[in-house]
Amino acid sequence: MREYFKTIWKWAVLFTACCMIMGTVFWLYGCPAEPVLYGAMLCLLPSAAILLYRYSVFRRRSETLEHIRSALPLELEQLPEPENIHEAYMEDMIRKLNKVRMETEENRKRSYREMTDYYTMWVHQIKTPIAALRLLLSEEAEKNKAALGEVFRVEEYVDMVLGYLRTEDMSADMKFSECSLDAIIREQIHKYAAVFIGKKLTLSYDGTEKRVLTDPKWLGFVIGQCLSNALKYTKTGGICIYMSESRPSTLVMEDTGIGIRQEDLPRVFERGFTGSNGREESRSTGIGLYLAGKIMKKLKHNISIESQQGRGTRVFFSLGRGDMEIF
């Protein structure tokens, strides 16, 4: 009601002023007050009826616009019909701005698709010389151990580039199924077996019979990124992987590495954030944990980290999902 009065107060003031002017004129001419009041009442009744009708229209229109606002984005055909020329002009401007927005969005998507196609092709092409280089170095593996380690890091970065590109539009690349968590974990352990041996780190993992509803490829990518981080920052001791006893459906990856500063923990999943450890480690990109957090959110899982500097880090993968979330 208050908002409606804000739109009509000028007309109310004008009506009152006109009544006062007419009353003053009649009084100056010595006319009796009764016909003046009677005329004013006759004018007031239809004016009140019009005001009530306009209020009902104003209220219905406000409710319609509020519903549209809460349901954004929407098709422009859902907009109410303009009541006057000014609203028609506003709607026309909205349509033109929306057309510009859609053209801009389409250009952005096209540019992104072209960029994604190019880098995807580049990733697949670069894997061929990497594989050839690995094969050549493997002929004298003991002599070329350091070089093979660097080739492995190159492969990791190439996979990270591909993962980064695909996470921008994961929907078309996701396939949920009930799969063995043990198989996913062991695949990543096998991938990094040479790093464990090279750094003389221990691994404690007794296996699990847990089955999870997830996309095995993307969950494997996340576990692999976290395992790579643990290996990167662990100089002595080892890594322990187990199912949490206190947290249901939660996988824990615990290392004896250098740990993370408490002030850095809230930001470890931000894109490009490397923290104090990353500044000391020249190979840190600040992308691995960002991708892990983004992917886990897409998978409807959760990931969190607890750490103490100098005493190691624990990564928690909360893998619980309901069957109703299968699409």
C-alpha positions, 0 to 999 in steps of 0.5 A: 500500500505504501508503495502505491501511495508513493506513485499517486501522492502527486495526484492526491495533492493536485486533487486537494489543491483543486478542491481548495481553490474551488471552495475559495472561489465559491466562498468569495462569491458568497455561495453557501457551503452545502452545495460546495461540499456536496459537489466535492463529495460527488467528485470524491466518490468516483475518484476513490473508486478509480483509486481502488481499482488502480490499486488492485491493478498495481498490486496484481502487477507487483505480484507478477513482477515479483514472481518473475524476478524470483524466477530469473532467468526467464523467457521475455515472453513471460513479461506482462503487457506494457500499460503505457508508452513508457513501459513499452519503451522499457520492454523494448530496451530490455529485449534489445539488451537481452539480444546483445547479451545472448550474442555476447554469450554465444561469442564467448561460448564459441571462443571457448569451444575453439580454445578447448578444441585446440588445447585438447588436440594439443594435449593428445598430440603432445602425448605421442612424443612424451610416450616415445621419449619414455620408451627411449629412456626406458631402454636404460631405465637405471641410467635415465631414472632422473629423466624418467621422473621428469617425463612423469611430471610432464605427463602430470601437467599435461593431464592437469591441462586436459582436466582443467579444460574439461572441468569447465563443462563437465556435464557432458563428460560425467557418467555415474555408476556404483563402482569399487572405491578400492579399484579407483584408489589402487589405480592411482597408487599404481600410477605413482608407485615409481615416485614412492620407490624413488623417494623411499616413502612407505604406503599404508593401504589395506584395501576397502570393500566400499562401493560408491555412486560416482564418476570413477574417472573424475574421482580418480583424478581428484584422488590422484591430484591429492596423492601427487600433492602428498608425495610432493611435500612429504620428504620422509615417512609415508602416506596412509590411506584408510576409511574413517571410523568416525565419519561415514563414507569418508576416505582419508589420505594422511601424510607425514609431510611438511603440513600447511600453515593454519592461515593458508588452510581456508584458501587451499581450494582457491584457484592459483593459491599456492600458500607459503609451501607453494612459494618455496616449491617452484613447481607448485601451480595452485591448480591441483586442489582448485580442480579437486574442490571443483570436481568434488562439488560437481560430483556432489561429494565433499573434500576438506583438509586438516593440517599442522605445519611440520606434522603432516596433512589429512585430506577427507573425501566425503563420498556419501550420495543418495540414490535419488541423485542419479540422473 
